[in-house]
Amino acid sequence: MELKYNGMAPKISPSAFVAPNTVITADVTIGEQSSIWYGTIIRGDVSPVIIGSESNIQDLCCLHQSPDRPLIIEDRVTIGHRVTLHSCTVRSNALVGMDSTILDGAEIGEYAFIGAGSLVPPGKKIPPRTLAFGRPAKVIRELNDHDYSELERIYRSYVDKGQRYKEAHTIKKFGTA
């Protein structure tokens, strides 16, 4: 469901997949071939939320922000199931593992990998090309070739899956085949 709030309406690329039971409100921009999955809530009612191209926000995520602190997700980012993002920046090609929380002013570097269940506290910077894990998250090691392959495999699979779901929902909704 897309909702206007205070004169602001979401701007969603026509090529993006948005699952039917998501809620997206106010100042939210979603780029080309991105996917927003079931049960996710994205509220842009305090500051902007910007989601780049080919990114995926998986099931049951919560995205919000503080005044004058936008939430920015760049291109080809994977946000795992049940992640909470609040006024943070996630750089291109990064992955945030399921059930993690990233708080105000935190920055996840390009190609960084945040392990499942992690907490990245306010203002924490996770360097590019590293694996960070824990509560609070700490850098464990630099990524290797296998990690880079996994980051690419996951985001690409969600681009493909999102387009297939988009087609399936279009067929069902409009009765075309």
C-alpha positions as CSV (number, residue, x, y, z in Angstrom):
1,M,0.0,0.0,0.0
2,E,1.4,3.4,-1.0
3,L,0.2,6.3,1.1
4,K,0.6,10.1,0.8
5,Y,1.5,11.9,3.9
6,N,1.7,15.7,4.5
7,G,1.7,16.3,0.7
8,M,4.4,13.7,0.0
9,A,3.9,10.5,-2.0
10,P,6.3,7.6,-2.7
11,K,8.2,7.6,-6.1
12,I,8.6,4.0,-7.2
13,S,10.2,2.9,-10.5
14,P,7.7,1.1,-12.7
15,S,10.3,-1.7,-13.0
16,A,10.4,-2.3,-9.2
17,F,8.5,-5.1,-7.5
18,V,6.5,-4.1,-4.4
19,A,4.7,-7.0,-2.6
20,P,1.0,-6.4,-2.1
21,N,1.1,-6.2,1.7
22,T,3.9,-3.7,2.1
23,V,3.3,-0.2,3.4
24,I,5.3,2.7,1.8
25,T,4.5,6.2,3.0
26,A,5.5,9.8,2.1
27,D,9.0,10.7,0.9
28,V,10.3,7.4,-0.4
29,T,12.1,6.8,-3.7
30,I,12.7,3.3,-5.0
31,G,15.0,2.7,-8.0
32,E,14.8,0.5,-11.1
33,Q,14.4,-3.3,-10.6
34,S,14.5,-3.1,-6.8
35,S,12.2,-5.3,-4.8
36,I,10.3,-4.7,-1.6
37,W,9.1,-7.9,0.0
38,Y,6.1,-9.0,2.0
39,G,5.3,-7.3,5.3
40,T,7.9,-4.6,4.9
41,I,7.1,-1.1,6.2
42,I,8.9,2.0,4.8
43,R,8.0,5.3,6.3
44,G,9.4,8.5,4.8
45,D,7.3,10.7,7.0
46,V,10.2,12.3,9.0
47,S,13.1,12.5,6.4
48,P,13.6,10.9,2.9
49,V,14.2,7.2,2.3
50,I,16.2,6.6,-0.9
51,I,16.6,3.1,-2.3
52,G,18.8,2.7,-5.3
53,S,18.5,0.4,-8.3
54,E,18.6,-3.5,-8.1
55,S,18.4,-3.5,-4.3
56,N,16.2,-5.8,-2.3
57,I,14.5,-5.2,1.0
58,Q,13.3,-8.6,2.2
59,D,10.3,-9.7,4.1
60,L,9.2,-7.9,7.4
61,C,11.8,-5.1,7.3
62,C,11.2,-1.8,9.0
63,L,12.7,1.4,7.5
64,H,12.4,4.8,9.2
65,Q,14.4,7.9,10.1
66,S,15.0,10.8,12.4
67,P,14.5,14.5,11.5
68,D,17.1,15.8,9.0
69,R,18.7,12.3,8.8
70,P,17.7,10.5,5.6
71,L,17.9,6.7,5.2
72,I,20.0,5.9,2.1
73,I,20.3,2.5,0.5
74,E,22.5,2.6,-2.6
75,D,22.5,0.2,-5.7
76,R,22.7,-3.6,-5.6
77,V,22.2,-3.8,-1.8
78,T,20.6,-6.8,0.0
79,I,18.7,-6.1,3.2
80,G,17.8,-9.5,4.8
81,H,14.6,-10.6,6.5
82,R,13.4,-8.6,9.6
83,V,16.1,-6.0,9.4
84,T,15.5,-2.6,11.0
85,L,17.2,0.4,9.4
86,H,17.0,3.9,11.0
87,S,18.6,7.0,9.4
88,C,21.7,5.1,8.2
89,T,23.5,4.7,4.9
90,V,24.1,1.4,3.2
91,R,26.6,1.7,0.4
92,S,26.5,-0.2,-3.0
93,N,26.8,-3.9,-3.1
94,A,26.6,-4.4,0.7
95,L,24.5,-7.0,2.5
96,V,22.8,-6.6,5.9
97,G,22.0,-10.1,7.3
98,M,18.6,-11.0,8.6
99,D,17.4,-9.7,12.0
100,S,20.0,-7.0,12.1
101,T,19.6,-3.4,13.3
102,I,21.5,-0.4,11.8
103,L,21.0,2.8,13.7
104,D,21.2,6.6,13.1
105,G,24.3,7.9,11.4
106,A,25.8,4.4,10.9
107,E,27.4,3.7,7.5
108,I,27.9,0.3,5.9
109,G,30.7,0.5,3.4
110,E,30.7,-0.7,-0.2
111,Y,30.7,-4.5,-0.4
112,A,30.5,-4.8,3.4
113,F,28.7,-7.8,4.8
114,I,26.9,-7.5,8.1
115,G,26.3,-10.9,9.8
116,A,22.8,-12.0,10.8
117,G,21.5,-10.6,14.1
118,S,24.0,-7.8,14.3
119,L,23.6,-4.4,15.9
120,V,25.4,-1.5,14.3
121,P,25.2,1.4,16.8
122,P,24.7,5.1,16.1
123,G,27.5,6.7,14.1
124,K,29.5,3.4,13.6
125,K,31.3,3.1,10.3
126,I,31.8,-0.4,8.9
127,P,34.6,-0.2,6.4
128,P,34.2,-1.4,2.8
129,R,34.9,-5.0,1.9
130,T,34.7,-6.3,5.4
131,L,32.6,-8.8,7.4
132,A,31.2,-7.4,10.6
133,F,29.2,-9.3,13.2
134,G,27.9,-9.0,16.7
135,R,26.0,-6.8,19.2
136,P,27.6,-4.3,18.8
137,A,29.0,-5.2,15.4
138,K,32.8,-5.6,15.1
139,V,34.9,-6.2,12.0
140,I,35.8,-9.8,11.9
141,R,37.8,-10.0,8.6
142,E,38.2,-8.7,5.1
143,L,36.0,-10.3,2.5
144,N,37.3,-13.0,0.1
145,D,36.5,-14.0,-3.4
146,H,33.8,-16.4,-2.2
147,D,32.1,-13.6,-0.2
148,Y,32.1,-11.3,-3.3
149,S,30.5,-14.1,-5.4
150,E,27.8,-14.6,-2.7
151,L,27.0,-10.9,-2.6
152,E,26.6,-10.8,-6.3
153,R,24.6,-14.1,-6.5
154,I,22.1,-12.9,-3.8
155,Y,21.4,-9.5,-5.2
156,R,21.1,-10.9,-8.7
157,S,18.7,-13.6,-7.6
158,Y,16.5,-11.0,-6.0
159,V,16.5,-8.9,-9.1
160,D,15.4,-11.9,-11.1
161,K,12.9,-13.1,-8.4
162,G,11.4,-9.6,-8.1
163,Q,10.8,-9.4,-11.9
164,R,9.1,-12.9,-11.9
165,Y,6.9,-11.9,-8.9
166,K,6.0,-8.6,-10.6
167,E,4.9,-10.5,-13.7
168,A,2.9,-13.0,-11.6
169,H,1.2,-10.3,-9.6
170,T,0.4,-8.4,-12.8
171,I,-1.2,-11.4,-14.4
172,K,-3.3,-12.2,-11.3
173,K,-4.3,-8.6,-10.7
174,F,-5.3,-7.7,-14.2
175,G,-6.2,-11.1,-15.6
176,T,-3.8,-10.9,-18.6
177,A,-1.8,-13.8,-19.7
